Amino acid sequence: MKVIVGLGNPGRKYAPTKHNTGYEVIDKLAYDYNIKVTKMKHKSLIGEGVIKGEKVLLVKPVTYMNLSGEAVKEIMSFYKYDISDLIVIYDDTSLPLGGVRIRESGSPGGHNGIKNISAHLGTDKYLRIKVGIGEKPNGWDLADYVLSKFDKDDLPLFIKGVTLATDAVELIIEEGVANAMNKINPSAKPPKKKKEKPAEQPEEKANEKSGEKAEEKAVDGEEI
């Protein structure tokens, strides 16, 4: 059984914020596969179901983000799941909005939920799906940014990211981690900027014009 954990903060106050992206992915998986994530257990809302032929446990910790590890540790210990069965989904400010990256291990990168999970599990070697929410603007406090709502214009890309994250879960189950990474991770790369032609220097333009005049005089048979 795969244990799929989406990180976020409970309550209406936090529901529409960037930091609840993990919750949003769990909600989409629950909707797509008709899984009710309504049972309160192990400091989480949980629901059992089947995705692509494999049993899954969908989890939304309700401990608040900074204590997510308490819920994850309790679930993994109670059900005696192996660490290889765990998939954690969360928001990431280092990725472009709508980009998704699968990682098999790594540092928390400033994400307190991941930091707490790694501390409680005693390892950072567990599968995670990072969903890009865009870089923090200059002058913003990180906490204020992740707890803010998406602008209306950003919603299409956010929805794209949530959809891509659900695709990532399906691919991991159906084709394995390596194939899933090859198909999903390129979305996390920012688009290449088009190279602009360098502006012509005034001297070059002047030389071109003098050359054109010289050609015109030569055609007229005048001395240059």
Backbone as a ProteinNet text record, in pm:
[ID]
protein_1_A
[PRIMARY]
MKVIVGLGNPGRKYAPTKHNTGYEVIDKLAYDYNIKVTKMKHKSLIGEGVIKGEKVLLVKPVTYMNLSGEAVKEIMSFYKYDISDLIVIYDDTSLPLGGVRIRESGSPGGHNGIKNISAHLGTDKYLRIKVGIGEKPNGWDLADYVLSKFDKDDLPLFIKGVTLATDAVELIIEEGVANAMNKINPSAKPPKKKKEKPAEQPEEKANEKSGEKAEEKAVDGEEI
[TERTIARY]
83.8	0	86.7	52.5	121.5	55	137.8	88.4	117.2	12.7	28.7	-15.6	81.2	57.6	65	-39	-38.8	-31.6	66.7	86.4	4.2	-35.5	-113.8	-148.2	-233	-281.6	-432.8	-487.2	-632.8	-706.7	-834.6	-919.1	-942.7	-1057.5	-1097.1	-999.6	-940.3	-848.6	-734.1	-687.4	-571.1	-606.4	-732.7	-774.1	-728.6	-741.7	-705.7	-560.6	-473.3	-336.9	-240.7	-128.1	-26.3	28.8	36.7	94.2	6.7	-116.2	-206.9	-211	-110.5	-105.2	-108.7	-41	-42.5	-182.6	-259.5	-399.7	-478.3	-452.8	-526.1	-501.9	-379.2	-348	-420.6	-421.3	-493.8	-642.6	-698.4	-840.4	-870.8	-779.2	-801.5	-793.3	-696.3	-686.8	-811.9	-858.4	-979.1	-1099.5	-1110.5	-1220.9	-1210.4	-1091.2	-1072.2	-1097.4	-1065.3	-1075.4	-1182	-1269.6	-1382.9	-1339.6	-1241.5	-1192.1	-1234.6	-1300.6	-1345.2	-1235.8	-1181	-1076.1	-1142.7	-1215.2	-1297.7	-1276.4	-1202.6	-1183.3	-1072.2	-1102.2	-1002.1	-927.4	-799.6	-720.2	-572.3	-496.6	-352.2	-319	-392.4	-370.7	-382.8	-471.6	-486.8	-628.5	-664.8	-780.4	-727.8	-785.6	-734.9	-847.8	-810.6	-907.8	-837	-893.3	-834.9	-906.3	-830.3	-888.2	-788.9	-818.3	-732.2	-703.6	-575.3	-533.2	-451.3	-496.5	-426	-394.3	-491.9	-478.5	-402.8	-354.7	-281.1	-354.9	-355.5	-418.4	-338.6	-411	-346.2	-414.4	-338.7	-392.9	-364.3	-470.5	-455.9	-459.5	-365	-347.3	-334.7	-410	-396.6	-372.8	-247.6	-220.6	-292.1	-345.1	-415.9	-340.3	-211.4	-127.4	-76.7	-109.8	-46.8	89.9	131.3	246.4	371.3	406.2	533.4	543.9	429.6	429.6	381.8	393.4	346.1	410.5	534.1	605.2	538.5	467.3	398.8	295.5	218.5	114.3	175.5	274.4	335.7	402.8	476.2	541.9	441	330.7	229	165.9	136.3	77.3	174.1	297.6	396.1	422.9	424.3	450.5	331.2	209.9	90.2	65.6	76.3	49.3	173	286.6	413.8	447.5	424.7	459.8	610.6	663.1	803.3	819.8	935.1	960.1	947.6	969	958.8	814.7	718.4	576.1	526.5	609.3	565.7	590.8	489.5	501.7	447.5	529	486.9	476.7	365.2	339	329.3	399.9	401.2	438.7	417.7	446.9	595	645.4	786.9	808.3	879.7	902.2	1020.5	1098.8	1214.1	1176	1053.1	1006.7	910.2	908.4	813.5	670.3	580.7	439.8	391.3	333	283.7	382.7	510.3	611.6	607.1	644.5	641.4	772.1	825.4	947.8	934.7	976	979.6	1122	1136.6	1268.5	1261.3	1369.6	1373.9	1429.5	1491.4	1546.2	1590.9	1647.6	1700.5	1670.5	1730.9	1712.1	1573.3	1527.3	1394.5	1386.1	1500.7	1498.8	1418.3	1418	1345.2	1198.7	1151.7	1011.1	998.7	927.5	919.7	844.8	749.3	677.3	769.5	848.6	943.6	1051.8	1095.2	1196.4	1148.3	1021.9	966.5	945.9	904.7	886	1019.5	1122.7	1255.3	1306.8	1279.6	1324.9	1255.5	1125.6	1050.7	1080.2	1105.8	1135.1	1281.1	1365.7	1507.5	1580	1519.6	1580.2	1515.6	1590.1	1531.4	1517.8	1535.8	1529.9	1388.7	1297.9	1161.8	1116.4	1024.4	980.7	895.2	921.5	838.5	807.8	692.5	649.4	635.2	720.2	721.9	641.6	551.9	466	503.1	544.9	592	483.2	512.9	420.2	484.5	604	670.4	760.6	860	956.7	896.2	939.1	894.4	940.2	848.8	888.5	981.5	1064.6	1153.3	1071.4	1118.6	1051.4	946.3	913.9	813.8	880.5	813.7	852.4	805.5	887.6	853.1	721.2	700.9	577.5	455.9	467.2	356.2	325.7	430.5	411	340.2	386.9	326.5	185.8	156.5	22.5	-70.3	-24.9	-110	-186.5	-289.4	-369.4	-304.6	-340.9	-294.8	-371.1	-301	-368.7	-457.6	-562.6	-656.5	-586.5	-490.2	-419.2	-329	-294.1	-205.2	-279.6	-410.2	-486.6	-474.1	-476	-461	-331.1	-220.3	-93.3	-92.9	-157.3	-167.8	-246.1	-356.9	-438.2	-358.1	-279.5	-192.7	-95.7	-37.1	57	-8.3	-127.7	-200.9	-233.2	-276	-307.5	-183	-71.6	53.2	102.3	79.3	118.8	36.7	-91.5	-172.5	-125.1	-84.8	-27.7	99.5	178.8	303	275.4	172.8	135.8	98.2	17.3	-26.3	91.7	183.4	300.3	391.9	410.4	492.8	434.9	303.3	237.1	242.7	218.3	209.2	344.9	436.1	559.7	687.1	674.7	792.9	847.6	935	984.9	1070	1158.6	1250.9	1176.4	1080.7	1003	919.6	863.7	783.3	868.6	989.9	1079.2	1115.6	1141	1176.7	1064.2	940.7	826	780.4	794.7	739.8	842	964.3	1061.3	1094.5	1090.7	1117.4	1021.9	904.3	808	857.5	955.4	1003.9	1108.5	1151.8	1252.4	1185.2	1237.4	1177.9	1195.5	1100.6	1112.2	1236.2	1296.6	1415.6	1378	1460.8	1436.3	1489.5	1413.6	1457.6	1572.2	1672.1	1785.1	1746.4	1772.6	1740.8	1863.3	1837.8	1947.3	2006	2138.6	2199.3	2167.3	2142.9	2109.1	2229.2	2203	2311.1	2368.4	2499.2	2564	2549.3	2539.4	2524.6	2634.6	2759.5	2871.4	2851.2	2799.6	2777.5	2673.7	2568.4	2463.3	2518.4	2601.2	2659.3	2748.1	2826.4	2914.1	2833.7	2719.2	2633.8	2577.5	2532.8	2474.1	2577.6	2700.5	2804.7	2842.7	2837.1	2865.9	2760.8	2633.5	2524.4	2540.1	2577.1	2593.6	2709.3	2816.1	2930.9	2892.2	2810.6	2765.7	2680.9	2593.4	2506.9	2591.1	2696.2	2782.7	2857.8	2903.5	2977.5	2889.7	2765.3	2671.3	2651.6	2647.8	2627.8	2755.1	2863.2	2987.9	3061.6	3027.8	3095.4	3216.8	3310.1	3427.5	3387.6	3457.6	3427.5	3537.6
-120.4	0	124.5	219.8	347.5	442.8	510.8	612.5	748	815.5	941.7	1055.9	1136.5	1243.2	1378.9	1458.6	1594.6	1692.6	1781.8	1872.8	2000.5	2054	2176.4	2212.7	2313.3	2356.3	2341.5	2289.3	2271	2402.5	2403.3	2520.9	2606	2673.8	2756.8	2871	2921.6	3034.7	3004.1	2879.6	2842.9	2771	2736.4	2654.6	2707.9	2838.6	2886.7	2932.2	2900.3	2952.7	2861.1	2917.2	2843	2725.2	2741.8	2639	2513.9	2521.2	2406.6	2330.1	2348.5	2281.3	2129.8	2077.8	1932.3	1880.3	1955.4	1920.7	1916.1	2014.3	2023.8	1900.5	1851.9	1732.3	1610.2	1598.6	1487.4	1496.1	1615.8	1634.1	1592.7	1622.9	1585.3	1434.1	1372.3	1225.9	1161.3	1216.7	1163.8	1175.2	1288.3	1310	1216.4	1208.5	1127.5	979.3	932.6	788.3	755.4	852.3	830.2	774.4	841.1	801.8	907.2	865.8	959.5	978.9	1099.8	1131.1	1205	1129	1189.3	1129	1021.5	955.3	1024.4	1068.7	1134.8	1030.1	1015.4	914.1	948.8	921.4	946.1	1091.6	1183.5	1327	1366.5	1297.2	1321.2	1289.2	1345.9	1298.7	1195.4	1073.3	967.3	901.3	834.4	759.9	651.3	531.4	419.7	401.7	361.4	338.6	269.9	276.5	211.9	311.4	323.3	406.9	320.7	311.2	234	91.5	31.1	-108.4	-130.7	-24.9	-41.2	27.3	-39.4	18.4	139.1	241.4	362.5	411.7	484.9	555.8	703.3	780.8	924.7	992.6	1083.3	1143.1	1294.8	1364.8	1508.9	1535.6	1552.7	1579.7	1706.8	1703.4	1819.8	1878.3	1851.9	1898.3	2040.3	2098.9	2220.9	2182.8	2262.3	2227.8	2192.4	2275.3	2257.8	2130.1	2062.6	1938.5	1819.4	1830.4	1724	1589.5	1591.9	1467.4	1382.4	1447.1	1370.8	1276.5	1329.1	1247.7	1138.7	1176	1079.9	966.3	1000	898.9	803.4	859.6	777	679.4	725.7	639.9	530.2	567.4	469	363.7	404.6	310.4	220	277.1	199.6	90.2	127.7	31.4	-48.8	-13.6	-80.7	-77	38.6	57.1	78.8	37.7	62.1	203.8	263.9	400.4	412.3	301.8	303.1	317.5	299.2	312.5	456.3	544.6	681.2	777.4	859.4	968.9	1094.4	1198.8	1324.4	1432.5	1503.4	1606.4	1742.2	1841.4	1972.1	2083.6	2207.5	2326.7	2358.9	2420.8	2453.6	2587.8	2678	2811.3	2816.3	2709.6	2709.5	2667.1	2621.9	2577.8	2680.9	2692.5	2785.5	2740.7	2834.2	2802.9	2703.4	2592.3	2489.2	2379	2398.9	2295.6	2191.8	2069.3	1959.7	1881.4	1843.6	1763.2	1649.1	1530.6	1413	1396	1377.1	1353.2	1233.4	1157.1	1037	1064.8	1180	1217.7	1363.5	1414.5	1550.5	1633.1	1750.2	1841.8	1904.6	1962.9	2026	2151.8	2214.3	2335.3	2448.4	2458.3	2565.6	2535.5	2415.2	2379.4	2313.1	2377.3	2327.6	2196.1	2171.4	2044.2	1927.7	1941.3	1837.2	1823	1933.8	1931.5	1850.5	1868.2	1798.2	1650	1618.4	1478	1403.8	1464	1400.3	1380.3	1476.3	1465	1349.1	1335.2	1228.6	1091.1	1084.9	955.3	915.4	1014.1	986.2	966.9	1012.2	1000.4	1100.2	1135.8	1218.3	1138.1	1006.3	920.6	863.8	950.8	909.6	990.4	934.2	994.3	1117.2	1221.4	1340.5	1399.2	1464.8	1533.7	1680.7	1762.5	1906.3	1978.1	2065.3	2139.5	2286.9	2342.9	2479.7	2582.8	2678	2789.6	2923.3	2916	3038.2	3095.3	3169.4	3228.4	3343.7	3355	3465	3598	3692.3	3824	3896.6	3983.3	4064.2	4148.1	4153.1	4232.9	4157.4	4035.2	3955.3	3868.7	3850.3	3749.8	3615	3511.4	3379.9	3327.3	3342.6	3293.8	3366.1	3497.2	3573.5	3528	3496.9	3455.4	3320.9	3220.4	3086.9	3082.3	3176.1	3180.1	3279.5	3327.1	3416.1	3335.8	3399.8	3334.9	3356.4	3269.8	3288.7	3402.8	3481	3581.5	3511	3578.5	3520.2	3475.7	3554.5	3521.9	3399.4	3365.2	3251.6	3118.6	3124.5	3002.1	2895.8	2931.7	2827.7	2748.1	2816.5	2746.5	2662.9	2714.9	2638.1	2509.2	2518.1	2399.9	2301.1	2354.2	2269.2	2191.2	2259.2	2194.3	2085.3	2111.4	2011.7	1889.9	1914.1	1804.1	1722.8	1792	1723.9	1641.3	1689.8	1615.2	1486.7	1492.5	1369.7	1272.7	1327.6	1242.3	1174.3	1248.8	1194.2	1074.5	1086.1	974.6	852.7	873.6	762.8	697.2	778.6	724.8	646.8	696.4	624.5	485.3	479.7	351.3	259.2	315	232.3	196.8	293.5	274.2	278.3	311.2	319.8	461.3	481.7	616.3	671.6	589.9	638.5	692	615.9	660.6	783.6	785.3	900.2	1026.4	1015.4	1131.4	1182.2	1089.2	1128.4	1204.5	1169.9	1232.4	1360.6	1365.4	1477.5	1588.4	1552.5	1652.6	1763.9	1738.3	1850.4	1968.6	1945.6	2055.4	2157.7	2118.8	2208.1	2306.3	2288.8	2380	2506.4	2622.6	2747.4	2756.2	2818	2830.2	2909	2867.3	2936.6	3073.7	3171.4	3305.3	3316.5	3382.2	3403.1	3502.9	3470.8	3562.3	3679.4	3798.2	3916.8	3959.7	4008.5	4056.5	4182.4	4191	4312.6	4434.5	4545	4668	4716.3	4768.9	4818.5	4946.4	4954.8	5073.2	5189.8	5312.5	5430	5439.6	5402.4	5412.3	5317.3	5194.6	5096.4	5146.1	5208	5261.4	5373.8	5458.1	5569.4	5517.1	5414.9	5356.6	5297.1	5228.9	5169.7	5276.6	5389.3	5497	5561	5582.2	5641	5547.1	5416.2	5318	5319.6	5334.8	5340.1	5461.9	5577.9	5699.2	5683.3	5618.3	5597.3	5512.4	5408.2	5322.5	5401.3	5488.8	5568.9	5659.9	5726.7	5814.6	5736.5	5617.8	5536.6	5499.5	5470.2	5435.4	5555	5675.5	5798.5	5842.2	5774.6	5808.2	5923.2	5960.1	6073.2	6022.8	6110.3	6074.2	6060.8	5972.6	5949.1	6014.6
0	0	0	-84.3	-86.3	13.2	91.3	183.6	119.1	74.1	1.2	91.5	132.4	229.1	159.3	171.8	120.2	235.9	232.8	346.4	332.6	448.3	451.3	594.4	608.7	740	743.5	852.9	861.8	884.5	849.1	875.1	752.1	750.7	637.1	611.7	717.9	706.7	610.2	611.7	531.7	401.3	385.3	270.4	135.4	107.8	-27.1	-42.6	55.5	51.4	-23.1	-62.7	-137.9	-58.3	73.3	159.7	167.3	117	120.1	-11.6	-93	-222.7	-207.3	-106.1	-83	-56.8	22.3	46.2	-85.2	-170.8	-297.7	-385.1	-386	-465.7	-409	-277.3	-214.5	-247.7	-243	-275.2	-419.1	-511.2	-651	-668.5	-604.9	-610.6	-551.3	-440	-375.2	-468.1	-537.1	-630.3	-750.7	-808.6	-929.5	-905	-784.8	-757.3	-652.1	-626.6	-537.2	-401	-342	-210	-108.7	-3.9	98.8	203.3	207.4	304.9	420.8	501.6	606.5	745.3	752.8	882.4	960.3	1081.6	1165.5	1247.6	1218.3	1285.1	1273.2	1378.6	1376.8	1341.3	1402.4	1381.8	1234.8	1164.9	1021.3	977	860.7	787.5	689	691.3	606.1	528.6	421.5	341.9	261.4	261.2	186.9	54.1	-47.2	-178.8	-269.9	-399.4	-498.9	-610.9	-646.1	-758.6	-854	-977.3	-1079.8	-1033.1	-964.4	-923.8	-794.3	-729.7	-603.9	-489.5	-375.1	-257.3	-209.6	-169.9	-120.7	5.6	85.1	200.3	175.5	154.2	134.7	271	293.4	426.2	417.4	503.5	521	670.5	711	853	899.9	1021.8	1075.8	1195.5	1199.6	1310.9	1289.5	1174.3	1124	1066.5	969.8	886	964.8	1062.8	1133	1214.5	1237.6	1315.5	1231.8	1101.2	1011.2	1042.1	1089.8	1118.6	1224.3	1317.4	1422.3	1361.2	1266.8	1202.7	1114.8	1035.2	943.6	1021.2	1125.9	1208.5	1271.1	1321.3	1386.2	1287.8	1167.4	1065.2	1021.9	993.5	948.1	1055.4	1180.9	1290.4	1316.4	1317.4	1348.4	1244.6	1116.2	1009.6	969.1	1028.2	998.8	849.3	789.5	649.1	635.9	522.2	492.7	439.3	462.6	416.9	265.3	194.6	47.7	0.1	90.9	56	68.6	123.7	154.4	38.1	7.9	-88.7	-21.4	-14.5	48.2	-59.9	-61.7	-162.5	-93	-148	-81.5	-177.6	-133	-212.4	-208.1	-315.8	-321.3	-390.2	-323.2	-378.8	-474.9	-482.6	-572.8	-714.3	-733.5	-864.4	-923.5	-1055.5	-1118.7	-1094.2	-1090.3	-1068.9	-1174.4	-1129.5	-1221.2	-1250.2	-1211.7	-1232.3	-1121	-1154	-1056	-1065.8	-951.7	-950.5	-850.4	-893.6	-807.1	-755.9	-625.7	-566.7	-473.9	-470.9	-386.8	-247.6	-230.2	-100.4	-109.8	-1.3	-8.2	114.9	120.1	232.4	225.7	336	335.8	252.8	222.3	140.9	201.2	333.1	400.2	427.2	389.8	412.8	549.8	640.2	777.7	791.7	703.7	708.7	678.1	572.7	535.4	641.9	695.7	801.4	921.2	958.3	1073.8	1044.6	923.2	884.7	888.6	830.4	830.1	972.2	1059.1	1198.5	1269.9	1246	1314	1256.1	1125.4	1063.6	1079.4	1110.8	1126.1	994.4	885.1	752.9	657.3	552.5	447.5	318.1	328.8	210	192.8	154.3	121.9	0.8	-74.1	-199.9	-173	-251	-237.9	-374.7	-383.6	-505.5	-471.1	-531	-504.8	-612.9	-569.6	-662.8	-655.6	-766.6	-768.6	-743.6	-654.5	-629.6	-668.2	-726.9	-769.4	-661.9	-704.6	-612.5	-532.7	-409.3	-321.9	-381.1	-396.5	-448.6	-352.4	-405.6	-321.8	-223.2	-101.2	0.2	79	36	106	212.5	325.4	422.8	371.5	385.6	330.7	387.1	518.9	581.6	524.5	504.2	447.9	305.4	229.8	89.8	80.6	154.4	142.1	201.7	290.6	349.9	278.5	162.9	83.1	-21.9	-78.4	-181.4	-318.4	-412.6	-549.4	-614.7	-695.4	-776.3	-878.5	-919.5	-1015	-1142.8	-1187.5	-1311.1	-1296.4	-1172.9	-1148.8	-1135.7	-1120.4	-1094.5	-1203.8	-1333.8	-1436.8	-1422.8	-1392.9	-1375.6	-1247.8	-1142.9	-1018.9	-1042.3	-1112	-1142.5	-1227.1	-1320	-1401.6	-1313.1	-1213.8	-1123.5	-1040.3	-989.7	-910.3	-995.9	-1119.1	-1210.6	-1242.6	-1265.5	-1297.3	-1178.5	-1058.2	-938.5	-924	-958.4	-955.5	-1063.8	-1178.4	-1283.4	-1232.7	-1154.6	-1099.9	-1009.4	-926	-838.4	-922.2	-1023.4	-1109.3	-1180.1	-1229.5	-1300.5	-1207.2	-1085.5	-988.2	-962.7	-947.7	-921.6	-1042.8	-1161.4	-1283.1	-1343.4	-1346.8	-1422.9	-1339.1	-1211.2	-1127.1	-1119.4	-1022.7	-993.9	-1108.4	-1164.2	-1267.6	-1389.4	-1439.4	-1555.6	-1522	-1401.6	-1359.8	-1356	-1305.3	-1298.2	-1437.8	-1529.2	-1666.9	-1736.1	-1703.2	-1768.6	-1698.4	-1567.1	-1489.9	-1464.6	-1431.1	-1385.3	-1484.9	-1616.2	-1708.8	-1693.3	-1636	-1617.7	-1518.4	-1434.2	-1329.6	-1380.1	-1504.6	-1559.1	-1610.7	-1574.7	-1624.8	-1775.2	-1847.6	-1993	-2033.1	-2142.6	-2191.5	-2246.3	-2214.7	-2265.6	-2408	-2493.3	-2629.9	-2633	-2714.7	-2729	-2818.2	-2769.4	-2847.6	-2928.7	-3048.5	-3131.8	-3068	-3063	-3005.4	-3090.5	-3022.3	-3094	-3174.4	-3295.5	-3379.4	-3318.9	-3322.9	-3270.1	-3368	-3316.6	-3403.5	-3508	-3468.6	-3563.2	-3679.4	-3648.2	-3753	-3851.8	-3796.8	-3883.9	-3970.6	-3910.2	-3985.8	-4097.2	-4069.2	-4171.4	-4285.5	-4247.9	-4350.7	-4442.5	-4380.9	-4460.8	-4552.9	-4500.9	-4585.1	-4697.7	-4667.1	-4770.7	-4878.5	-4835.3	-4933	-5024	-4965.1	-5044.6	-5143.2	-5097.2	-5184.3	-5304.5	-5280.6	-5389.6	-5488.1	-5434.4	-5522.6	-5611.1	-5553.8	-5632.4	-5737.7	-5701.6	-5798.1	-5915.9	-5889.1	-5996.7	-6088.8	-6031.9	-6112.1	-6185.9	-6162.4	-6230.3	-6168.9	-6045.8	-5982.2	-5904.3	-5885	-5806.6	-5658.3	-5591.8	-5450.2	-5366.5
[MASK]
++++++++++++++++++++++++++++++++++++++++++++++++++++++++++++++++++++++++++++++++++++++++++++++++++++++++++++++++++++++++++++++++++++++++++++++++++++++++++++++++++++++++++++++++++++++++++++++++++++++++++++++++++++++++++++++++

